């Protein structure tokens, strides 16, 4: 004889109990009952994602009902095996409720009163006054590079691109950009974005046993693989433990300034409210 799972037994028992109970108490909207607790059709509203097939909908609802019953079974077991003292969470619930109320009030206060505009001058001032907060953990660099398909590498494109890439003249970089567009080369020119060394290695197959030696020993690097010849011009780099560039820290500084304003706003509100309550004698200490 095939065994019947616990969940199936509970489901059957629940349905049987509900049938007899519904006839006496008009629970026509209920779809399951366990230990006197009811699951109603309204409780499963939104459970089935839009566009689900009929079979999928049936299975989703079935699983929801079974999970609900399982939860009631476990809850009943816990209820019957804990003392009244162990089941008394009134203090914790009150603390949690109070925390939620205060948090909601503070959030609304911040939404209404917080000045969210942060000037560049404020950002620069914070950056200059707190250099210890911006130490780099990795080497970073800015580069220009050109990826030349191996199929084109036998022409004069490689030496020409290398010459233009090494130049500091704006006109040469413009000419390099034109060459890239005309010859369909992959180029990164005059980029202000900082990269970590590991990020560079994801774009260029750079091999270096020592990052520091590599960065300090050259401003131009050429390598190749089966697909491309890579020409790389290192325009600037900063070593780990040095101060991170402002351009990298601007967003973080803005967040720190705004967070400080939030704390100051909340602290000011708390002090004002406390002072008012003190003046009104709204509390006593016995």
Secondary structure, DSSP 8 states (H G I E B T S, - for coil): -----HHHHHHHHHHHHHHHHHHHH--TTEEEEETTEEEEGGGGTT-S-TT--HHHHHHHHHHHHHHHHHHHHHHHHHHHHS-TTTT--HHHHHHHHHHHHHHHHHHHHHHHH------HHHHHHHHHH-GGGGB-SS-EEEEEEEEEEGGGTTSTHHHHHHHHHH---HHHHHHHHHHHHHHT-EEE-S----EEHHHHHHHS----S-HHHHHHT-SEEEEE-SSEEEEEEEEEEE-TTSB--HHHHHHHHHHHHHHHHHHHHHHHHHHHHHHHHHHTT-----
